[in-house]
């Protein structure tokens, strides 16, 4: 039996005319116990093609309150946008951040940067000075190697324990000039030496209509990997890897009814349950169908889901003109922590939801 209590919703980064799009967050507990929440802030405009940077906030009270935002990574000369942070603790204790870097339309790559002094994060100094410049870890141009937030995985079980995985999606072939991407395929970057060297997966998964987009990976307790992928056919597609992400099964339709939007998944370690965050809705008018945003749980490693709970708006019918998407999901002990955007008239605020999970 599952019980959720103390559900708390907070607008962490409200949208404004000057900052109209705030989304794509990831959470990390720092070595001193503070929480670091990184997110993507658009620069002026709110279109996918507009510029962006990665910002962050600090909480010293487990998300009750947050510091003022500070910068982690800004677009360097010759770079149009950086966005979609993914935090990971390296084996030597350093904090890494993986993100998406867009030099131009046909050169969007995955970068890795290292925090030089995490104890100083959130202090008045320029936050970008505390991080190294991004190092390219995805293949050379041309190509759009599209990474989302809260995706990095370090494997814990079996022969591939310690391997780092980053799931990506790319228009195919990589020199594709269609700006929208008419054949988007999913693949995976992997590192077996703690981020020093990276190799692409042997599999590049294809799917119906526009393809397979915005993948999310979870390691199952038996060492296999399950991946969910956004599609245009009203369901999340799924694939399984039995060799640590090198090869993947043919993608097939899964049980999650979904519009064209991504999922996030986290494991409650004490019970082993998985939690998914997604839009339980049929496809409609693209971003307008990204409502409501829900969570559900699985006790069979994602084969089936139960105890669905609507997070937002949670007060009856969807709020007119609003949608919710691009989630992140974490469990910190029994505390569930979910982030997503709330889109109100094309202004996107970053929302957090916290709750306590009890499993009996």
N, C-alpha and C positions, 0 to 999 in steps of 0.2 A: 504493500500500500504506500502511495506517495502523498505527502502533504507539503504544500507550498505555503509559506507564511512570510509576513513582513515584506510584502511586495511593495517596492518603492521606486517611483519614476522621477527622473530628474532631467531637465534640459541642461546639459553640460556646456554646450557651445551654441548659443542662440544665433540664428541667421540674422543678417542685417543687410542693408543696401550695399554697404562697403564689403561685406563678407557674406555673399549670398549662398555659399555651398560649403558645408562642413560635414564630412562623412568618412567612412573607411577607416575605422579605428582598431587598435590592438592594445592589449593591456599587459604589463609586466610588473612583477613585484621586485623591487630593487633590493640590493643586498642589505640595506639598512631597514627594510620593512615597508618603506613608502611605496605607493602605487604610482606607476608611470603610465599615462594614457596618451598614446600617440594617435594622431588623426590627420586627415587630408583637408587642407584649407585652399579653396579656389581663390585666385587673385583677380578680383574685379568681376569678371563674368561668371556664369554658372553653366556654360556649355561644356560638354566632354572635351572639346578642343581647346578650351581656355587654359591658361597657366594655373599652376598649383604649387604648393609647398607642403612640407610635413611639419606640423606643430605638435606640441605636447602640453600636458598639465600634470601636476603632482598632487596627490592626496596623502595626507598624513593620518587620516581617520577612516581608512577603508571605504572611501567613496562618499562619505557624508558631505564633504566639501572639497573643492578643487582650487588650485592656484590659478593665477592668470596664465593664459597661454604663452608659450615661448617657442621659438623656432628650433627645429632639429636639422632640417635640410631645406635650402632654397635652391631654385634653379641657378646653376652656374652659367657663365657666358657660353652661348651656343646651345643651351638647354631650354626647352620650352616649359617643361613641367616635371615635378617629382611628386609622388603620391603613394598611398596604400602601404603604410608601415606594417612590418612583421618583426616582432622582437624574439630573440633567442639568446639563451645563456650558453656561451662557448665553454669547452672543457677546461680552459685555463682561467675561467671566471669572468672574462670580459663579456660585456653586453654588445651584441650585434643587432643591427637593424637591416632588414631587406626591404627594398622598395622598388617602385616602377619609375624609370627615368625615360622621358621622351625628348630625344634630340630633335627629331622631326617625324613626319608621319610614317616613314619606312624605317625608322630606327628608334624603336621603343624597346628598352632593355631592362634587365634586372640588375640592380646594384646592391652592393653590400658595404655598409659602413660600420665602424667600431667606435664605441664610446670611450673617450680618453679618461674621463673621471666622472663616474656616475654620482658620486657624492655631491658634486656641484650642480647637478641637474636641478633646475628650478630656482637657482640663485640669480641675482640681477644681471650677471654677465651675459653676453651673447651666447645663446645655447648652441649655435652652429659651431662655435669654437671648441666645443666639447666633443665633437664627432669628427672622424676622418672623412675625407672626400669619398664619394661612392666609387667602388671598384666594380667594373663590369664582370658579371659571372655568367651571363647567358651568351649564346653564340653571337658572332659579329653580324653587322648589318649586311644585307637588308633583312628586315623582319620586325614584326610587332609582337613582342613577348610580354603578354598581358598578365601581370600579377595583381591579385587583390590582397586586401588586408587580412590579417589573422589566419594565414594559410601555412606558415612554416611548421614542419613536423620533424621531430627527432625520434627515430625508432627506438623502442625499448626492449623488444623481445627477439629472441632467435639469433640466427647467424648474422643478421644485418643490424643488430643493435648498435646505436651510435650514429647511423647514417642520417643525414639531413636531407629532407625532401621539400621542394617548392613546386606546387602544381601551377601550370601556366596554360594559357590558351593563345592561339595565333591564327590569323588568316592564312590560308594555304593556297598556293605556295607562298613562301616567305616574302617573295618579291611582289606579292599581290598589290595592285594599285587601287582596287576598290576600297574606298575609305570606310565603308560600312563593314566589309568583310562578308562574303557570300558563302564561304566554306571555312568555318572556324573549327580548328581541331585542338584537342587537349593533349598535353604532354607534361613531362615531369623533369625537373632538374634535380640531380642528386650529388652529394658529396660524401665521401668516405674518410676524409681527412680533416674534419671539423671546419670546412668552409674554405680550404686553401685551393682546391681544384674541384671543378664541376663538370658533369657529363649529362647530356640529355638522355631520356628514356629511349629504348628501342621502339616502343609503341607510340604512334600518334593517332589518337582516337578520333574517328569521324562519326557524324550523326546526321539526322534528317534536317531538312529546311536549311536554316542558317548555320547549323552545326552544333557543336558542344562547347560551352562557354563557362568561364568562371568556376573552375573545379575546386573541390574541397576534399581533403584526404583525412581519414582517421585510421589509426592502427588498431586492429581488432586484437582481442586478448590472446588469440592463437597465433599471432604474428602476421596474418594476412592483412591486406590493406583494402579498404573500401573507399571509392571515390564517387562523389555526386557531381553532376554537371547540369548547368542551366541549359534549357532548350526552348524551342518555340512550339512544342507539341503538347503542352499542358501537363507534363510530368518531368520530374528530375530523372535524368538517365544515370545509370550506375555502372561501375566497372570494378573488378577485383584484381589485385596483384598478389601472387604467391612468392615472388622473388625480390621483395623489398623495393618495388617500384620500377624495376628495369623493364618488365613487360606487363601488359594489362590485357584483360579479357575484352572481347568485343562489347562495346557499351550497349546496354539494353534498358528498357523502360523500368523504372522502379516504382515503389508504392506511393511516393509523395506527389500528390496533386499540387501543381505549381505553375504560376505564370512564368514569363521570361524574367526571372530574377534568381539571385544566388541563395545558397543556404550557408549556415555555420553550424558546427557540431562540436560538442564538448563532452568529456567523460567525467562523471561523478566517481571519484576514485574509491570511496568507501563502499559503494554498492555495485560498482561496475556499470551502472546504467549510462547510456548515451542520451544526450539531449540535443535535439535539432531545433534551430530557429529558422523560420521560413514564412513565406506568404502562402497561406492555404486558400487558393483562389484559382479560378479558371483564367486562361489568357483572354485579354480584352484589348484595351487601348494602351498597351505597353506600360508606361510608368503608372498610369491610373489604376491598373489592376493589382498593384503592389500593396494591397490591403485586404484583410487585416494582417498583422504580423503575429505569429503564434509560436509556441514551443510545444514539443511533445517528447515522449521518452520511449526508449527501446531497451528491452532486456535480452534481445537476441542479436546484438551487434548490427542493428539497422535493418534487419529483415522485415520487421513490423514495428509500428509505433502506437502508443496509447496515451491516455490522460492528456489530451490536447488542451492547451490553455491559451486563450487570446490575450496578448499583452497590451495591444494598443489599437484602437482607442479604448476598448473594453467597456464601453457604456452604451451598447446597442449597435445601431447601424454605423458603418464607416462615416467619418466626418467628411463632409463635402469638400472636394478639392484637395484632399490629403492622401498621402501614401507613405509607405515605410519600407525601407530595404537596406541592403548592404550591411548585414549583421556581422557582429563578432560575438563569440561565446566563450565563456570561461567558468570553471569552478575553482574557487579558492576555499578548500575544505568543503563545508556544507553551504557556502555562499555561492549562489549562481549570479553571474554578472553578464549582462547582455547589452550590446550597443547596436544602434542602427540610426539611419537618418529618418527624420520626419520632414516630408516635402509638403510645404503649405504654399501654394501659388508660386511654385518654382523658386522658393527659398528653402534651403535645406539646413535644419538644425540637427546637431548631434545629441542623441538621447541615450541615457543609461537607465537600465532597469536592474535592480537587485532584489534577491529573495533568499530565503532560507529553505533548504530542501531536507525533508525528513523521510527516510525510507524504512518501513517496518515489514 
